[in-house]
Amino acid sequence: METFGVLSLAKWGNSLAIRLPKKILDDFSLQTKDELIYKVEDNKIILEPQKRKTLLEELFEGYDLDAAYPFEIIDKGGAVGEELY
């Protein structure tokens, strides 16, 4: 997907900002408060959307998948009455 256009710098407080066209926002599913990573290569500014973490990824952030299960597993036997497992 190659798209070319001109973006203008505008004053935003003491800084300058660019506005991204709606088509770009839609193409990359960008929303308010999303973050872009920038890098400078060969005298070019390159913007990349930072991958958003899902709620599940946030919940398990820092969790060691290789760690031993922290609880003892106990066999409580089978059903005694009419319990459903």
ChimeraX attribute file (.defattr): number of C-alpha atoms within 10 A of each C-alpha:
attribute: neighborCount
match mode: 1-to-1
recipient: residues
	/A:1	4
	/A:2	3
	/A:3	5
	/A:4	6
	/A:5	6
	/A:6	5
	/A:7	11
	/A:8	10
	/A:9	11
	/A:10	11
	/A:11	9
	/A:12	9
	/A:13	7
	/A:14	6
	/A:15	8
	/A:16	10
	/A:17	13
	/A:18	11
	/A:19	9
	/A:20	11
	/A:21	10
	/A:22	11
	/A:23	9
	/A:24	11
	/A:25	12
	/A:26	10
	/A:27	9
	/A:28	11
	/A:29	11
	/A:30	17
	/A:31	9
	/A:32	6
	/A:33	6
	/A:34	11
	/A:35	14
	/A:36	13
	/A:37	10
	/A:38	12
	/A:39	11
	/A:40	9
	/A:41	8
	/A:42	5
	/A:43	7
	/A:44	8
	/A:45	9
	/A:46	11
	/A:47	12
	/A:48	11
	/A:49	13
	/A:50	12
	/A:51	10
	/A:52	11
	/A:53	10
	/A:54	8
	/A:55	9
	/A:56	8
	/A:57	11
	/A:58	11
	/A:59	10
	/A:60	10
	/A:61	10
	/A:62	8
	/A:63	10
	/A:64	8
	/A:65	8
	/A:66	6
	/A:67	7
	/A:68	7
	/A:69	8
	/A:70	6
	/A:71	6
	/A:72	6
	/A:73	7
	/A:74	6
	/A:75	6
	/A:76	6
	/A:77	6
	/A:78	8
	/A:79	9
	/A:80	6
	/A:81	6
	/A:82	6
	/A:83	7
	/A:84	5
	/A:85	5
